[in-house]
Amino acid sequence: MGGAPIWGGTRPTGRHPGWPDRLRTLRVPAGVVTLRPVRFRDGREWSRLRLRDEDYLTPWEPMPPGRWADHNALVEWPGRWGTLRAMGRAGTALPYALTVDGRFAGQVVVGNIVREPLLSAYVGYWVSAEHAGKGATTAAVALAVDHCFSRVGLHRVEATVRPENAASLRVLAKLGFREEGLLKRYLEVDGDWRDHVVLAVTAEDVLPDGLVSRLLRAGRAERA
């Protein structure tokens, strides 16, 4: 990515502050939502949900060439899990499993973490179709962003969403993400290069209360 500042600081590059922390829990209509580090044994449920929800997920997710069934087969999980764990330990990502009532139901990954002077990252997420529209994604992203601005010490978190993805845009709007522009032909999704809206939130927008507190006050979630 061109134009990124180069920082010569001495921050350690070992285990990332804030990972592999287990985050707080929230109760929403979908159930009790928790973010925890991804586990090797998540593979079977990860593959089952991804294969079942192909039609629900494919319009929104970038995928390499090939069949969805191949990329989301159980045999793919060990490699993915190993990569995610390595990124978490190296400090370049915060890879979490999204659980509902203790069962794996999706993922939230804070990725492309850049330290000083940017202190920025992006957040990506997916949830199983059965939990869509029931507050699970909103709660999970709120938990992740609050964590980024507190324990992890970031300043900016952004997300990119296809303009047609009304559900995801609603999630981010509820959390106070602001639209900052349109990225033309940004990612190859569902067989073509698609435009994406870029949205972002900074620490000044969120602190001192945090996004979770806003959800609680608005009656969108309860502490579990």
Backbone as numpy.savetxt, mean C-alpha at the origin, in Angstrom:
# Nx Ny Nz CAx CAy CAz Cx Cy Cz
15.00 7.06 -12.28 14.16 8.25 -12.28 15.04 9.49 -12.28
14.93 10.31 -13.30 15.78 11.47 -13.42 15.40 12.54 -12.43
16.38 13.35 -12.05 16.12 14.51 -11.23 16.08 14.27 -9.75
16.32 13.04 -9.29 16.27 12.76 -7.86 17.55 13.24 -7.20
17.46 14.00 -6.09 18.66 14.46 -5.41 19.50 13.29 -4.90
20.79 13.48 -4.84 21.71 12.48 -4.30 22.13 12.95 -2.92
21.95 12.08 -1.95 22.21 12.44 -0.56 23.42 11.69 -0.05
24.31 12.39 0.59 25.54 11.77 1.08 25.56 11.55 2.56
24.40 11.42 3.19 24.34 11.26 4.63 24.80 9.89 5.08
24.76 9.69 6.40 25.30 8.45 6.98 24.23 7.62 7.64
22.96 7.81 7.29 21.90 6.99 7.89 22.18 5.52 7.60
22.06 4.62 8.60 22.31 3.20 8.36 21.39 2.64 7.30
21.87 1.66 6.56 21.07 1.03 5.52 20.58 -0.34 5.95
20.62 -0.66 7.23 20.16 -1.95 7.70 18.66 -1.97 7.86
18.17 -2.68 8.87 16.73 -2.84 9.05 16.05 -1.48 9.13
14.96 -1.35 8.40 14.26 -0.07 8.30 13.54 0.24 9.59
13.65 1.47 10.09 12.84 1.82 11.27 11.37 1.69 10.93
10.65 0.96 11.76 9.23 0.78 11.51 8.88 -0.50 10.79
9.85 -1.33 10.49 9.57 -2.64 9.89 10.56 -3.64 10.46
10.10 -4.79 10.93 8.78 -5.41 10.69 7.75 -5.20 11.79
7.51 -3.96 12.18 6.49 -3.68 13.19 5.12 -4.22 12.76
4.33 -4.61 13.73 2.91 -4.89 13.51 2.14 -3.64 13.92
1.24 -3.17 13.07 0.56 -1.91 13.32 -0.72 -2.12 14.13
-1.33 -1.00 14.53 -2.57 -1.05 15.31 -3.70 -1.69 14.51
-4.80 -1.99 15.19 -5.95 -2.58 14.53 -7.13 -1.61 14.57
-8.00 -1.73 13.57 -9.21 -0.93 13.50 -10.38 -1.82 13.13
-11.54 -1.51 13.66 -12.75 -2.24 13.30 -13.56 -1.40 12.31
-13.89 -1.99 11.18 -14.71 -1.36 10.13 -15.79 -2.36 9.74
-16.71 -1.99 8.85 -17.76 -2.95 8.46 -17.22 -4.29 7.95
-16.06 -4.31 7.32 -15.48 -5.57 6.83 -15.05 -6.48 7.96
-14.70 -5.90 9.13 -14.20 -6.67 10.26 -13.03 -5.94 10.90
-12.21 -6.67 11.64 -11.05 -6.08 12.31 -9.87 -6.10 11.35
-9.37 -4.91 11.02 -8.30 -4.75 10.03 -6.97 -4.55 10.73
-5.97 -5.31 10.29 -4.62 -5.22 10.84 -3.62 -5.23 9.70
-2.51 -4.52 9.89 -1.36 -4.64 9.00 -0.23 -5.31 9.76
0.33 -6.35 9.16 1.49 -7.05 9.74 2.45 -7.39 8.62
3.71 -7.69 8.92 4.65 -8.07 7.86 4.17 -9.31 7.10
4.44 -9.34 5.80 4.09 -10.52 5.01 4.87 -11.73 5.53
4.25 -12.90 5.42 4.87 -14.14 5.90 4.95 -15.15 4.77
5.89 -16.07 4.91 6.02 -17.13 3.92 4.73 -17.94 3.81
4.10 -18.19 4.94 2.89 -19.02 4.92 1.66 -18.29 4.39
1.79 -17.01 4.01 0.69 -16.30 3.36 0.46 -16.77 1.93
1.41 -17.53 1.39 1.39 -17.84 -0.03 0.12 -18.52 -0.52
-0.36 -19.49 0.21 -1.52 -20.23 -0.26 -2.75 -19.33 -0.39
-2.99 -18.50 0.64 -4.15 -17.62 0.59 -3.94 -16.49 -0.41
-2.73 -15.98 -0.50 -2.41 -14.96 -1.52 -2.77 -15.47 -2.90
-2.32 -16.68 -3.24 -2.58 -17.23 -4.56 -4.07 -17.49 -4.76
-4.73 -18.03 -3.75 -6.16 -18.34 -3.89 -6.96 -17.08 -4.20
-6.71 -16.02 -3.44 -7.47 -14.78 -3.63 -7.14 -14.13 -4.97
-5.88 -14.13 -5.33 -5.49 -13.48 -6.58 -6.08 -14.21 -7.79
-6.08 -15.51 -7.76 -6.64 -16.27 -8.87 -8.15 -16.12 -8.92
-8.80 -16.15 -7.78 -10.25 -15.99 -7.74 -10.69 -14.62 -8.21
-9.92 -13.57 -7.87 -10.32 -12.20 -8.12 -9.67 -11.60 -9.37
-9.29 -12.45 -10.31 -8.61 -11.96 -11.50 -9.40 -10.85 -12.19
-10.69 -11.05 -12.43 -11.49 -10.05 -13.15 -11.59 -8.75 -12.37
-11.59 -8.84 -11.06 -11.69 -7.66 -10.21 -10.39 -6.86 -10.17
-9.24 -7.53 -10.24 -7.95 -6.88 -10.05 -7.26 -6.45 -11.35
-7.46 -7.19 -12.43 -6.68 -6.93 -13.64 -6.87 -5.54 -14.25
-8.02 -4.87 -14.13 -8.11 -3.54 -14.73 -7.24 -2.49 -14.05
-6.68 -2.79 -12.88 -6.00 -1.76 -12.10 -4.54 -2.06 -11.82
-4.08 -3.28 -12.05 -2.74 -3.64 -11.63 -1.78 -3.82 -12.80
-0.58 -3.23 -12.72 0.44 -3.51 -13.74 0.95 -4.94 -13.57
1.09 -5.64 -14.68 1.58 -7.01 -14.66 2.55 -7.23 -15.81
3.58 -8.04 -15.60 4.48 -8.37 -16.70 3.76 -9.21 -17.75
4.33 -9.32 -18.94 3.69 -10.16 -19.97 3.48 -11.60 -19.48
2.42 -12.20 -19.92 2.14 -13.57 -19.53 0.76 -13.70 -18.93
0.44 -14.92 -18.51 -0.88 -15.22 -17.98 -0.98 -14.85 -16.51
-2.13 -14.27 -16.13 -2.40 -13.95 -14.73 -2.24 -15.19 -13.86
-2.73 -16.32 -14.34 -2.67 -17.56 -13.56 -1.23 -17.96 -13.27
-0.33 -17.71 -14.21 1.07 -18.06 -13.99 1.73 -17.12 -12.98
1.47 -15.81 -13.11 2.11 -14.84 -12.23 1.58 -14.90 -10.81
0.41 -15.49 -10.61 -0.18 -15.54 -9.28 -0.33 -16.96 -8.74
0.37 -17.87 -9.35 0.37 -19.25 -8.87 1.13 -19.35 -7.55
0.82 -20.37 -6.77 1.46 -20.54 -5.47 2.98 -20.61 -5.59
3.49 -21.20 -6.66 4.94 -21.33 -6.82 5.63 -19.98 -6.97
4.87 -18.92 -7.28 5.45 -17.59 -7.42 5.69 -16.91 -6.08
4.96 -17.34 -5.05 5.03 -16.63 -3.78 6.39 -16.66 -3.10
7.10 -17.77 -3.02 8.40 -17.74 -2.32 9.33 -16.66 -2.85
9.41 -16.51 -4.17 10.27 -15.48 -4.73 9.78 -14.08 -4.39
8.47 -13.88 -4.49 7.92 -12.56 -4.16 8.13 -12.24 -2.69
7.84 -13.21 -1.84 8.01 -13.00 -0.40 9.47 -12.69 -0.07
10.39 -13.43 -0.67 11.80 -13.17 -0.42 12.22 -11.78 -0.84
11.72 -11.33 -1.98 12.04 -9.98 -2.45 11.46 -8.93 -1.53
10.21 -9.10 -1.12 9.58 -8.13 -0.23 10.30 -8.07 1.12
10.64 -9.21 1.67 11.34 -9.23 2.95 12.69 -8.55 2.84
13.40 -8.81 1.74 14.71 -8.18 1.54 14.58 -6.66 1.43
13.53 -6.20 0.74 13.31 -4.76 0.61 12.99 -4.14 1.96
12.18 -4.83 2.76 11.87 -4.32 4.09 13.10 -4.20 4.95
13.95 -5.21 4.92 15.15 -5.19 5.74 16.18 -4.19 5.24
16.19 -3.93 3.93 17.12 -2.97 3.36 16.65 -1.53 3.55
15.38 -1.36 3.90 14.88 -0.02 4.12 14.31 0.66 2.90
14.03 -0.11 1.84 13.47 0.50 0.63 11.95 0.32 0.53
11.37 -0.46 1.43 9.92 -0.70 1.39 9.42 -1.13 2.75
8.11 -1.01 2.94 7.41 -1.55 4.10 6.34 -2.49 3.56
6.62 -3.78 3.45 5.66 -4.73 2.86 4.77 -5.37 3.92
3.48 -5.07 3.85 2.53 -5.56 4.85 1.45 -6.44 4.22
1.02 -7.40 5.00 -0.20 -8.14 4.70 -1.36 -7.41 5.36
-2.45 -7.28 4.63 -3.70 -6.72 5.17 -4.55 -7.90 5.62
-4.87 -7.94 6.89 -5.71 -9.03 7.39 -7.06 -8.48 7.86
-8.09 -9.28 7.69 -9.43 -8.96 8.18 -9.85 -10.11 9.08
-10.12 -9.79 10.35 -10.46 -10.82 11.35 -9.40 -11.92 11.38
-8.15 -11.50 11.23 -7.03 -12.41 11.36 -6.68 -13.19 10.11
-7.43 -13.04 9.02 -7.18 -13.78 7.79 -6.59 -12.86 6.73
-5.62 -13.39 6.00 -5.01 -12.64 4.91 -6.08 -12.21 3.92
-6.11 -10.90 3.58 -7.15 -10.38 2.70 -6.62 -9.41 1.66
-5.31 -9.19 1.63 -4.74 -8.26 0.66 -3.37 -7.82 1.10
-2.88 -6.75 0.47 -1.55 -6.24 0.79 -1.55 -4.71 0.75
-0.67 -4.14 1.56 -0.31 -2.73 1.47 1.21 -2.67 1.46
1.77 -2.03 0.45 3.21 -1.90 0.35 3.57 -0.43 0.20
4.33 0.07 1.16 4.93 1.39 1.02 6.28 1.17 0.35
6.43 1.65 -0.88 7.62 1.34 -1.66 8.38 2.57 -2.11
9.51 2.32 -2.75 10.38 3.38 -3.27 10.69 4.41 -2.19
11.02 3.93 -0.99 11.33 4.83 0.12 12.66 5.52 -0.16
12.63 6.83 -0.15 13.83 7.64 -0.36 14.06 8.47 0.89
15.25 8.39 1.42 15.57 9.15 2.63 15.98 10.58 2.26
16.70 11.24 3.19 17.02 12.64 3.01 17.66 12.89 1.64
17.29 14.02 1.01 16.44 15.07 1.55 14.96 14.91 1.23
14.57 13.92 0.43 13.17 13.83 0.01 12.25 13.28 1.09
12.69 12.21 1.79 11.85 11.56 2.80 10.47 11.23 2.23
10.47 10.48 1.14 9.22 10.22 0.43 9.07 8.75 0.11
7.85 8.37 -0.30 7.55 7.00 -0.68 6.21 7.01 -1.41
5.86 5.85 -2.00 4.50 5.69 -2.54 3.82 4.56 -1.78
2.50 4.56 -1.81 1.74 3.48 -1.20 0.91 2.79 -2.28
0.98 1.47 -2.29 0.17 0.66 -3.19 -0.59 -0.37 -2.37
-1.74 -0.82 -2.88 -2.59 -1.69 -2.08 -3.56 -2.46 -2.96
-3.99 -3.60 -2.45 -5.11 -4.33 -3.04 -5.81 -5.08 -1.91
-7.10 -5.32 -2.10 -7.88 -6.08 -1.13 -8.78 -7.04 -1.89
-9.11 -8.14 -1.28 -9.95 -9.13 -1.94 -11.32 -8.55 -2.24
-11.95 -9.07 -3.29 -13.24 -8.54 -3.75 -14.31 -8.61 -2.66
-14.27 -9.64 -1.84 -15.32 -9.80 -0.83 -15.29 -8.71 0.23
-14.14 -8.03 0.39 -14.02 -6.97 1.39 -14.07 -5.58 0.77
-14.22 -5.48 -0.53 -14.23 -4.18 -1.19 -15.44 -3.36 -0.75
-15.23 -2.06 -0.58 -16.32 -1.17 -0.23 -16.79 -1.26 1.20
-16.03 -1.92 2.06 -16.43 -2.10 3.46 -15.45 -1.48 4.45
-14.61 -0.57 3.96 -13.75 0.18 4.84 -12.38 -0.42 5.11
-12.13 -1.63 4.61 -10.86 -2.29 4.93 -9.68 -1.55 4.30
-9.80 -1.17 3.03 -8.69 -0.50 2.36 -8.44 0.87 2.97
-9.49 1.62 3.24 -9.34 2.94 3.85 -8.62 2.84 5.19
-9.04 1.90 6.01 -8.40 1.72 7.32 -6.94 1.32 7.17
-6.66 0.41 6.25 -5.30 -0.08 6.08 -4.36 1.02 5.60
-4.81 1.82 4.63 -3.96 2.90 4.13 -3.75 3.95 5.22
-4.78 4.24 6.00 -4.63 5.19 7.11 -3.58 4.70 8.11
-3.63 3.43 8.45 -2.64 2.86 9.37 -1.24 2.99 8.80
-1.09 2.68 7.51 0.23 2.72 6.88 0.78 4.14 6.81
-0.06 5.09 6.42 0.41 6.47 6.28 0.76 7.06 7.64
-0.05 6.83 8.65 0.29 7.31 9.99 1.63 6.74 10.44
1.88 5.49 10.15 3.15 4.85 10.50 4.31 5.54 9.77
4.09 5.87 8.51 5.14 6.53 7.72 5.51 7.88 8.32
4.52 8.62 8.80 4.77 9.97 9.28 5.17 10.01 10.76
5.09 8.88 11.44 5.50 8.85 12.84 6.79 8.05 12.98
6.67 6.77 13.16 7.85 5.94 13.44 8.86 5.94 12.30
8.40 5.92 11.05 9.33 5.82 9.92 9.97 7.17 9.59
9.29 8.26 9.90 9.90 9.57 9.74 9.89 10.13 8.34
8.91 9.73 7.51 8.82 10.28 6.17 8.08 11.62 6.17
8.17 12.32 5.05 7.51 13.61 4.91 6.39 13.59 3.88
6.49 12.70 2.88 5.51 12.70 1.78 5.21 11.26 1.38
3.93 10.97 1.15 3.51 9.68 0.62 2.59 9.96 -0.57
2.85 9.29 -1.68 2.00 9.50 -2.85 1.41 8.18 -3.33
0.40 8.29 -4.17 -0.24 7.12 -4.77 -0.59 7.47 -6.21
-0.58 6.48 -7.09 -0.99 6.67 -8.48 -2.15 5.72 -8.77
-3.19 6.27 -9.41 -4.43 5.54 -9.61 -4.96 5.85 -11.01
-5.47 4.84 -11.70 -6.13 5.11 -12.97 -7.35 6.00 -12.75
-7.59 6.98 -13.62 -8.74 7.87 -13.44 -10.07 7.11 -13.40
-10.13 5.93 -14.02 -11.35 5.14 -14.05 -11.60 4.38 -12.74
-10.61 4.33 -11.87 -10.72 3.55 -10.64 -11.39 4.40 -9.55
-12.69 4.56 -9.68 -13.43 5.43 -8.76 -13.33 4.97 -7.31
-13.34 3.67 -7.08 -13.30 3.16 -5.70 -11.99 3.55 -5.01
-10.86 3.39 -5.72 -9.58 3.74 -5.12 -9.45 5.24 -4.92
-9.96 6.03 -5.86 -9.93 7.47 -5.70 -10.75 7.91 -4.49
-11.86 7.23 -4.23 -12.68 7.56 -3.05 -11.92 7.27 -1.76
-11.20 6.15 -1.74 -10.40 5.81 -0.56 -9.42 6.94 -0.25
-8.69 7.38 -1.26 -7.67 8.40 -1.04 -8.29 9.75 -0.70
-9.44 10.05 -1.30 -10.11 11.32 -0.99 -10.55 11.34 0.47
-11.07 10.23 0.98 -11.48 10.16 2.38 -10.31 10.46 3.32
-9.10 10.09 2.89 -7.92 10.25 3.72 -7.21 11.58 3.52
-7.74 12.41 2.63 -7.16 13.73 2.44 -6.03 13.81 1.43
-5.84 12.76 0.62 -4.85 12.86 -0.45 -5.34 13.89 -1.47
-4.46 14.73 -1.95 -4.83 15.75 -2.93 -4.31 15.32 -4.31
-5.09 15.64 -5.32 -4.69 15.34 -6.69 -3.65 16.36 -7.15
-2.54 15.86 -7.71 -1.45 16.75 -8.10 -1.18 16.76 -9.60
-1.79 15.85 -10.34 -1.56 15.87 -11.77 -1.91 14.55 -12.42
-1.70 14.50 -13.74 -1.99 13.31 -14.52 -0.71 12.84 -15.19
-0.37 11.58 -14.99 0.80 10.97 -15.61 0.33 10.23 -16.86
0.70 10.74 -18.01 0.24 10.16 -19.27 0.96 8.85 -19.57
0.16 7.83 -19.93 0.70 6.52 -20.31 1.77 6.07 -19.32
1.40 6.07 -18.06 2.36 5.87 -16.97 2.73 4.41 -16.74
1.73 3.52 -16.76 1.97 2.11 -16.49 1.22 1.25 -17.50
1.80 0.10 -17.81 1.12 -0.85 -18.68 0.19 -1.70 -17.82
-1.11 -1.51 -18.02 -2.13 -2.18 -17.22 -3.19 -2.73 -18.15
-3.55 -3.98 -17.95 -4.64 -4.60 -18.70 -4.44 -4.43 -20.21
-3.21 -4.65 -20.66 -2.93 -4.72 -22.08 -2.61 -3.42 -22.79
-2.48 -2.30 -22.06 -2.15 -1.04 -22.72 -1.49 -0.10 -21.71
-0.82 0.93 -22.23 -0.21 1.94 -21.37 -1.29 2.93 -20.93
-1.50 3.03 -19.62 -2.63 3.77 -19.08 -2.20 5.04 -18.35
-3.02 6.09 -18.48 -2.83 7.29 -17.69 -3.13 7.00 -16.22
-2.43 7.71 -15.34 -2.68 7.59 -13.90 -2.70 8.97 -13.26
-3.63 9.15 -12.35 -3.66 10.34 -11.52 -2.65 10.15 -10.39
-1.86 11.18 -10.11 -0.95 11.13 -8.97 -1.54 11.97 -7.84
-1.62 11.37 -6.66 -2.16 12.02 -5.47 -1.12 11.92 -4.36
-1.16 12.84 -3.43 -0.16 12.83 -2.37 -0.68 13.47 -1.11
0.00 13.16 -0.01 -0.26 13.77 1.28 1.08 13.94 1.96
1.24 15.02 2.72 2.49 15.26 3.44 2.22 15.30 4.94
3.30 15.27 5.69 3.18 15.24 7.15 2.40 16.44 7.67
2.57 17.60 7.03 1.84 18.79 7.48 0.34 18.64 7.31
-0.08 17.84 6.33 -1.50 17.60 6.10 -2.11 16.69 7.16
-1.29 15.89 7.80 -1.78 14.79 8.63 -1.54 15.01 10.12
-0.35 15.45 10.46 0.01 15.59 11.87 -0.61 16.86 12.45
-0.87 16.92 13.77 -0.47 15.92 14.77 -1.49 14.80 14.99
-2.71 14.94 14.48 -3.75 13.97 14.82 -3.55 12.62 14.15
-3.24 12.64 12.84 -3.12 11.39 12.09 -4.41 11.03 11.39
-4.28 10.20 10.37 -5.44 9.79 9.58 -6.37 8.86 10.34
-5.82 8.00 11.17 -6.67 7.10 11.96 -7.61 7.89 12.85
-7.09 8.93 13.49 -7.94 9.76 14.35 -9.08 10.39 13.56
-8.80 10.78 12.32 -9.85 11.37 11.48 -10.94 10.34 11.17
-10.53 9.11 10.89 -11.52 8.06 10.62 -12.37 7.81 11.85
-11.74 7.80 13.01 -12.48 7.56 14.25 -13.49 8.67 14.51
-13.07 9.92 14.33 -13.98 11.05 14.57 -15.14 11.07 13.58
-14.86 10.61 12.34 -15.89 10.61 11.32 -16.82 9.40 11.43
-16.55 8.50 12.36 -17.36 7.32 12.54 -17.14 6.25 11.47
-16.02 6.34 10.75 -15.72 5.36 9.70 -14.99 4.14 10.24
-14.52 4.21 11.48 -13.79 3.10 12.09 -13.90 3.20 13.60
-13.61 2.09 14.26 -13.53 2.04 15.72 -12.25 1.34 16.11
-11.74 1.68 17.28 -10.58 0.95 17.77 -10.99 -0.48 18.14
-10.14 -1.42 17.79 -10.44 -2.84 18.06 -9.59 -3.34 19.23
